[in-house]
Amino acid sequence: MSARDPVGRRGFVVGAGAALFTAGAVSGAEAGVVDGPLPDFHPALKTELDFPLAWGRSPIRDFRAWRRTARAKVEELMIVGRDDHVPYAPEFGSRSEGDAFTRELVTLSLTRYERVRGALLTPHGTGPCPAVLLLHDHGARFDIGKEKLVRPWYDDVRLASAQGWAEKYFSGRFVGDELARRGYVVLSVDALGWGDRGPLTYEQQQALASNFFNLGSSLAGLTAREDVRAAGFLAGLDRVDRRRVAALGFSMGAFRAWQTAALSDDLAATAAVCWMTGLKEMMVPGNNTLRGQSSYYMLHPGLPRFLDFPDVASIAAPRPMLFLDGEQDPLFPAEGVRAAYAKMRAVWRSRHAEERLRTEIWPGLGHVFTDRMQDEVFAWLDAVL
């Protein structure tokens, strides 16, 4: 500290920031980071987020033009480029016959970088059939990915882990198997870090994401691109009626589902369970997102300067969408869920299609996808596809 700078540069900057942005609530050298890893001026940063590209705020008044512009902005900030020209070149592996459907492993190219393995279930009988792209959750459990939703007939060790996961979150059911019994072709693929593409550890996620950025790429962008490509692969199968393809996911899988709907025209409907909120309501002290780590799978840098989460989901309007959230979900408090629902309802209403959007908060439930919730989703899919 020099005689001409008696306060010190850090003390001056932090103190000035506190005075300007928080009306002096935090000041002096003690300021900087508060409430865990939040800057002390985070309220000011949140205030500046007015989501100017959101439908209704954007100067674009033609909805189709707005959709094109909003989608293009999301794709730009994903960083990862499109790989539509890359052949899927599917190779089919382990096969097993069930009581009502056939199970297959399929390896395919979702990007030009690597080939990935997925589980594909096909109902018995003649097609083409409706189909569901199943997107797995995060859950800080990396040894299983697609196996969280499709019973792994090919690996007894993963089967034990998957059964435990199904008991914890899905009332003991394998959601993909239930859908296949109901006549849906089902595809579920591991995201990078899970199952065949891992296992990652919780503590490695942030380093993995930063390494992507240093390589001029994005972990969240890659995940989004792969999900869009998986939807295209499923829709293009001969056994599938491409006009009746839906995405369904729980937790991070729900985020992936509505994000894919926003970025792909291959989906006719989307069901998202336990991942929807307003960004401002999520960025509060104590929220799980503040840990970083897992958030990087859903973080497109700079996107909040343009669009909120429900704004991105609304790019899919007026196609049918179903959102289910638990009233006691500790990850997504009901206040943020209700705020997001209200924004989306306004968009569908503007398209005279409010009946195509169903939003529900389930009393007494937390972060789960119970059998009752599943039955509602299944009945809804039967009705809209």
C-alpha positions as CSV (number, residue, x, y, z in Angstrom):
1,M,0.0,0.0,0.0
2,S,1.5,3.4,-1.0
3,A,1.1,6.7,0.7
4,R,-0.9,7.9,-2.3
5,D,-3.2,4.8,-2.0
6,P,-3.9,4.6,1.7
7,V,-7.0,2.4,1.3
8,G,-5.4,-0.1,-1.0
9,R,-6.7,-1.1,-4.4
10,R,-8.7,-4.1,-3.3
11,G,-10.3,-2.3,-0.4
12,F,-11.2,0.6,-2.6
13,V,-12.7,-1.5,-5.4
14,V,-14.7,-3.8,-3.1
15,G,-15.8,-0.9,-0.9
16,A,-16.9,1.1,-3.9
17,G,-18.7,-1.9,-5.4
18,A,-20.6,-2.5,-2.2
19,A,-21.6,1.1,-1.9
20,L,-22.8,1.3,-5.5
21,F,-24.5,-2.0,-5.7
22,T,-25.7,-3.0,-2.3
23,A,-26.3,0.4,-0.7
24,G,-23.5,-0.1,1.7
25,A,-24.7,-3.4,3.1
26,V,-21.3,-4.9,2.6
27,S,-18.2,-2.7,2.7
28,G,-14.5,-2.5,3.3
29,A,-11.9,-5.2,3.0
30,E,-14.3,-7.8,4.3
31,A,-16.3,-7.7,1.2
32,G,-15.7,-9.7,-2.0
33,V,-17.3,-13.1,-1.7
34,V,-20.4,-13.7,0.4
35,D,-23.0,-16.4,1.0
36,G,-20.7,-19.1,-0.2
37,P,-19.1,-18.6,-3.7
38,L,-21.2,-15.6,-4.7
39,P,-19.7,-12.1,-5.3
40,D,-21.0,-9.6,-2.8
41,F,-22.5,-7.6,-5.7
42,H,-24.5,-10.6,-7.0
43,P,-27.9,-8.7,-6.4
44,A,-26.8,-6.1,-8.9
45,L,-25.8,-8.7,-11.5
46,K,-29.2,-10.3,-11.1
47,T,-30.9,-7.0,-11.5
48,E,-29.2,-6.4,-14.8
49,L,-30.6,-9.6,-16.2
50,D,-33.7,-8.6,-18.1
51,F,-33.6,-11.3,-20.8
52,P,-34.1,-8.9,-23.7
53,L,-34.5,-11.7,-26.3
54,A,-37.4,-13.4,-24.5
55,W,-40.7,-13.6,-26.4
56,G,-42.7,-10.5,-25.4
57,R,-39.6,-8.5,-24.6
58,S,-37.8,-8.9,-27.9
59,P,-38.6,-6.3,-30.6
60,I,-39.3,-9.2,-32.9
61,R,-43.1,-9.6,-33.2
62,D,-43.3,-12.5,-35.7
63,F,-43.2,-15.6,-33.7
64,R,-41.5,-17.8,-36.3
65,A,-38.8,-15.2,-36.8
66,W,-38.4,-14.9,-33.0
67,R,-38.0,-18.7,-32.8
68,R,-35.3,-18.7,-35.4
69,T,-33.4,-15.8,-33.8
70,A,-33.7,-17.2,-30.3
71,R,-32.6,-20.7,-31.4
72,A,-29.7,-19.2,-33.3
73,K,-28.5,-17.3,-30.2
74,V,-28.6,-20.5,-28.1
75,E,-26.7,-22.4,-30.7
76,E,-24.1,-19.6,-31.0
77,L,-23.4,-19.6,-27.3
78,M,-23.2,-23.4,-27.2
79,I,-19.9,-23.0,-28.9
80,V,-19.9,-26.5,-30.3
81,G,-20.8,-26.6,-34.0
82,R,-23.4,-28.7,-35.7
83,D,-22.5,-32.1,-37.0
84,D,-25.5,-32.8,-39.1
85,H,-23.4,-34.1,-42.0
86,V,-21.7,-36.9,-39.9
87,P,-23.3,-40.3,-40.7
88,Y,-24.7,-42.1,-37.7
89,A,-23.4,-45.4,-39.0
90,P,-25.2,-47.5,-36.4
91,E,-23.8,-50.9,-35.3
92,F,-26.1,-53.1,-33.4
93,G,-24.8,-55.3,-30.6
94,S,-26.1,-57.3,-27.7
95,R,-29.8,-58.3,-28.3
96,S,-32.4,-59.8,-25.9
97,E,-36.0,-60.6,-26.3
98,G,-38.4,-59.4,-23.6
99,D,-42.0,-60.3,-23.0
100,A,-43.3,-57.4,-25.1
101,F,-40.2,-55.8,-26.7
102,T,-36.7,-56.4,-28.1
103,R,-33.7,-54.9,-26.4
104,E,-30.6,-54.0,-28.4
105,L,-27.4,-52.1,-27.9
106,V,-26.6,-49.6,-30.6
107,T,-23.3,-47.8,-31.2
108,L,-23.4,-44.6,-33.3
109,S,-21.7,-41.3,-34.1
110,L,-23.5,-38.4,-32.6
111,T,-20.6,-36.1,-33.4
112,R,-17.4,-36.3,-35.4
113,Y,-15.4,-36.9,-32.2
114,E,-16.4,-40.3,-30.9
115,R,-18.9,-43.1,-31.1
116,V,-21.3,-43.7,-28.2
117,R,-23.4,-46.6,-27.1
118,G,-27.1,-46.5,-26.4
119,A,-29.9,-48.8,-25.4
120,L,-32.7,-49.3,-28.0
121,L,-36.0,-50.9,-27.1
122,T,-38.5,-51.9,-29.9
123,P,-42.0,-53.2,-29.1
124,H,-43.1,-56.4,-30.7
125,G,-45.6,-56.1,-33.6
126,T,-45.7,-54.1,-36.7
127,G,-44.6,-50.5,-37.0
128,P,-43.9,-47.7,-37.4
129,C,-44.3,-46.9,-33.7
130,P,-44.3,-43.7,-31.7
131,A,-40.9,-43.2,-30.0
132,V,-39.4,-41.6,-26.9
133,L,-35.9,-40.3,-26.4
134,L,-35.1,-40.9,-22.8
135,L,-32.6,-38.6,-21.2
136,H,-30.9,-39.7,-18.0
137,D,-30.4,-37.6,-14.9
138,H,-27.2,-36.5,-13.1
139,G,-27.6,-37.5,-9.5
140,A,-23.8,-37.4,-8.9
141,R,-23.9,-41.1,-9.8
142,F,-21.7,-41.8,-12.8
143,D,-21.3,-45.6,-13.1
144,I,-24.8,-45.8,-14.7
145,G,-26.3,-43.5,-17.3
146,K,-28.8,-45.0,-19.7
147,E,-29.1,-47.8,-17.2
148,K,-30.9,-45.5,-14.8
149,L,-33.9,-45.6,-17.2
150,V,-33.4,-48.9,-19.2
151,R,-32.9,-52.2,-17.4
152,P,-29.3,-53.3,-18.3
153,W,-29.7,-56.8,-19.6
154,Y,-26.0,-56.9,-20.6
155,D,-24.2,-56.2,-17.2
156,D,-25.1,-57.7,-13.8
157,V,-22.9,-55.2,-11.9
158,R,-24.7,-52.2,-13.5
159,L,-28.0,-54.0,-13.0
160,A,-27.5,-53.9,-9.2
161,S,-26.7,-50.2,-9.3
162,A,-29.6,-49.5,-11.6
163,Q,-32.1,-51.3,-9.5
164,G,-31.1,-49.3,-6.5
165,W,-31.5,-46.1,-8.5
166,A,-34.9,-47.1,-9.7
167,E,-36.0,-47.8,-6.1
168,K,-34.7,-44.4,-4.9
169,Y,-36.3,-42.2,-7.6
170,F,-38.7,-44.2,-9.8
171,S,-40.8,-46.3,-7.5
172,G,-38.7,-49.3,-8.5
173,R,-39.6,-49.0,-12.2
174,F,-37.4,-48.8,-15.3
175,V,-39.1,-46.0,-17.2
176,G,-37.8,-47.1,-20.6
177,D,-39.0,-50.6,-20.2
178,E,-42.5,-49.4,-19.1
179,L,-42.7,-47.2,-22.2
180,A,-41.6,-50.1,-24.5
181,R,-44.4,-52.3,-23.0
182,R,-46.8,-49.5,-23.9
183,G,-45.8,-49.6,-27.6
184,Y,-43.0,-47.0,-27.8
185,V,-39.6,-47.4,-29.4
186,V,-37.2,-46.1,-26.7
187,L,-33.6,-44.8,-27.1
188,S,-31.3,-43.8,-24.2
189,V,-27.7,-42.9,-24.6
190,D,-24.9,-42.0,-22.1
191,A,-23.9,-38.4,-21.7
192,L,-20.2,-37.8,-21.5
193,G,-19.0,-39.0,-18.0
194,W,-21.6,-41.6,-17.4
195,G,-21.8,-45.4,-17.9
196,D,-19.8,-46.4,-20.9
197,R,-18.4,-42.9,-21.2
198,G,-17.1,-42.7,-17.6
199,P,-17.1,-43.0,-14.8
200,L,-16.4,-39.4,-13.9
201,T,-16.2,-38.3,-10.3
202,Y,-18.1,-35.4,-8.8
203,E,-14.9,-33.5,-8.1
204,Q,-13.7,-33.8,-11.7
205,Q,-16.6,-32.1,-13.4
206,Q,-15.4,-28.5,-13.1
207,A,-12.0,-29.4,-14.4
208,L,-13.5,-31.3,-17.3
209,A,-15.6,-28.3,-18.2
210,S,-12.7,-25.9,-17.9
211,N,-10.6,-28.1,-20.1
212,F,-13.4,-28.0,-22.7
213,F,-13.3,-24.2,-22.6
214,N,-9.5,-24.2,-23.0
215,L,-9.9,-26.4,-26.0
216,G,-12.3,-23.9,-27.5
217,S,-15.3,-26.1,-26.8
218,S,-18.1,-26.6,-24.2
219,L,-19.2,-29.5,-22.1
220,A,-22.8,-28.3,-22.0
221,G,-22.7,-27.5,-25.7
222,L,-21.5,-31.0,-26.6
223,T,-24.2,-32.5,-24.4
224,A,-26.9,-30.4,-26.2
225,R,-25.5,-31.2,-29.7
226,E,-25.5,-35.0,-28.9
227,D,-29.0,-34.9,-27.6
228,V,-30.3,-33.2,-30.7
229,R,-28.5,-35.7,-32.9
230,A,-29.9,-38.6,-30.8
231,A,-33.4,-37.2,-31.5
232,G,-32.7,-37.1,-35.2
233,F,-31.4,-40.7,-35.2
234,L,-34.4,-42.0,-33.4
235,A,-36.8,-40.1,-35.7
236,G,-35.1,-41.6,-38.7
237,L,-35.4,-45.2,-37.8
238,D,-37.7,-47.2,-40.1
239,R,-39.4,-48.7,-37.1
240,V,-40.4,-45.2,-35.9
241,D,-43.2,-42.9,-37.0
242,R,-41.1,-39.7,-37.2
243,R,-44.2,-37.5,-36.7
244,R,-44.7,-39.1,-33.2
245,V,-41.3,-38.7,-31.4
246,A,-41.1,-37.3,-27.9
247,A,-38.3,-36.5,-25.4
248,L,-38.7,-37.4,-21.7
249,G,-36.2,-36.7,-18.9
250,F,-35.9,-36.5,-15.1
251,S,-33.8,-33.9,-13.3
252,M,-30.8,-33.0,-15.6
253,G,-32.6,-35.2,-18.1
254,A,-35.6,-32.9,-17.9
255,F,-33.3,-29.9,-18.7
256,R,-31.9,-31.9,-21.6
257,A,-35.4,-32.8,-22.8
258,W,-36.8,-29.2,-23.1
259,Q,-33.5,-28.0,-24.4
260,T,-33.6,-30.6,-27.1
261,A,-37.1,-29.6,-28.0
262,A,-36.0,-26.0,-28.3
263,L,-33.1,-26.9,-30.7
264,S,-34.7,-29.7,-32.7
265,D,-37.7,-30.0,-35.0
266,D,-37.7,-33.8,-34.7
267,L,-39.7,-33.8,-31.5
268,A,-43.4,-33.6,-31.5
269,A,-43.8,-33.4,-27.7
270,T,-41.7,-33.1,-24.5
271,A,-42.2,-34.2,-20.9
272,A,-39.8,-32.7,-18.3
273,V,-39.8,-33.8,-14.7
274,C,-38.1,-31.9,-11.9
275,W,-36.0,-29.3,-13.8
276,M,-37.6,-26.0,-14.5
277,T,-37.2,-22.7,-12.7
278,G,-36.5,-19.0,-13.2
279,L,-32.8,-18.3,-13.2
280,K,-33.0,-15.5,-10.7
281,E,-35.0,-17.6,-8.3
282,M,-32.3,-20.4,-8.6
283,M,-29.3,-18.1,-8.0
284,V,-29.8,-17.7,-4.3
285,P,-27.7,-18.6,-1.3
286,G,-27.9,-22.3,-0.5
287,N,-29.1,-23.5,-3.8
288,N,-27.3,-26.6,-5.2
289,T,-26.3,-24.7,-8.4
290,L,-23.9,-22.5,-6.4
291,R,-21.6,-25.5,-5.9
292,G,-20.6,-25.3,-9.6
293,Q,-19.5,-28.8,-10.6
294,S,-22.7,-30.4,-11.9
295,S,-23.9,-27.1,-13.2
296,Y,-21.4,-27.1,-16.1
297,Y,-23.5,-29.7,-18.0
298,M,-26.2,-27.1,-18.2
299,L,-24.2,-23.9,-18.5
300,H,-23.9,-21.9,-21.7
301,P,-21.8,-18.9,-20.9
302,G,-23.5,-15.6,-21.7
303,L,-26.9,-17.1,-22.4
304,P,-28.5,-15.4,-19.4
305,R,-27.8,-12.0,-21.0
306,F,-30.4,-12.9,-23.5
307,L,-32.8,-15.7,-22.3
308,D,-34.0,-17.3,-19.1
309,F,-34.6,-21.0,-18.8
310,P,-38.3,-20.8,-19.5
311,D,-37.5,-18.6,-22.5
312,V,-35.3,-21.3,-24.0
313,A,-38.0,-23.9,-23.4
314,S,-40.5,-21.7,-25.1
315,I,-38.7,-21.9,-28.4
316,A,-40.5,-25.2,-28.7
317,A,-43.9,-23.5,-28.5
318,P,-46.6,-24.3,-29.5
319,R,-45.7,-28.0,-29.5
320,P,-47.1,-30.0,-26.6
321,M,-45.0,-29.9,-23.4
322,L,-45.6,-31.3,-19.9
323,F,-43.8,-30.1,-16.8
324,L,-44.0,-31.9,-13.5
325,D,-42.2,-30.6,-10.4
326,G,-42.3,-31.5,-6.7
327,E,-43.5,-28.9,-4.2
328,Q,-40.8,-29.9,-1.8
329,D,-38.0,-30.2,-4.3
330,P,-34.9,-28.7,-2.6
331,L,-33.2,-28.1,-5.9
332,F,-36.0,-26.1,-7.5
333,P,-38.1,-24.2,-4.9
334,A,-41.7,-23.8,-5.8
335,E,-41.4,-20.0,-6.2
336,G,-38.9,-20.4,-9.0
337,V,-41.0,-23.1,-10.6
338,R,-44.2,-21.0,-10.5
339,A,-42.3,-18.0,-12.0
340,A,-41.1,-20.2,-14.9
341,Y,-44.5,-21.8,-15.5
342,A,-46.1,-18.3,-15.7
343,K,-43.6,-17.2,-18.4
344,M,-44.2,-20.3,-20.5
345,R,-47.9,-20.1,-20.1
346,A,-47.8,-16.5,-21.5
347,V,-45.9,-17.8,-24.6
348,W,-48.3,-20.7,-25.3
349,R,-51.3,-18.4,-24.7
350,S,-49.9,-15.9,-27.2
351,R,-50.0,-18.8,-29.8
352,H,-53.6,-19.6,-28.8
353,A,-52.3,-23.0,-27.7
354,E,-52.4,-22.8,-23.9
355,E,-54.1,-26.3,-23.8
356,R,-50.9,-27.8,-25.2
357,L,-48.8,-26.8,-22.2
358,R,-49.4,-28.6,-18.9
359,T,-47.6,-27.4,-15.8
360,E,-48.0,-29.1,-12.4
361,I,-46.5,-28.8,-8.9
362,W,-47.1,-32.0,-7.0
363,P,-47.9,-31.4,-3.3
364,G,-45.7,-33.3,-0.8
365,L,-43.2,-34.6,-3.3
366,G,-39.5,-33.7,-3.6
367,H,-37.0,-34.5,-6.3
368,V,-38.5,-37.8,-7.6
369,F,-40.4,-39.3,-10.6
370,T,-42.8,-41.6,-8.8
371,D,-45.0,-44.3,-10.4
372,R,-48.0,-42.0,-10.2
373,M,-46.1,-39.2,-12.0
374,Q,-44.9,-41.7,-14.6
375,D,-48.5,-42.9,-15.2
376,E,-49.6,-39.3,-15.8
377,V,-46.7,-38.8,-18.3
378,F,-47.5,-42.1,-20.1
379,A,-51.2,-41.2,-20.4
380,W,-50.3,-37.7,-21.7
381,L,-47.9,-39.1,-24.3
382,D,-50.6,-41.5,-25.5
383,A,-52.9,-38.5,-25.9
384,V,-50.6,-36.1,-27.7
385,L,-48.6,-38.4,-30.0
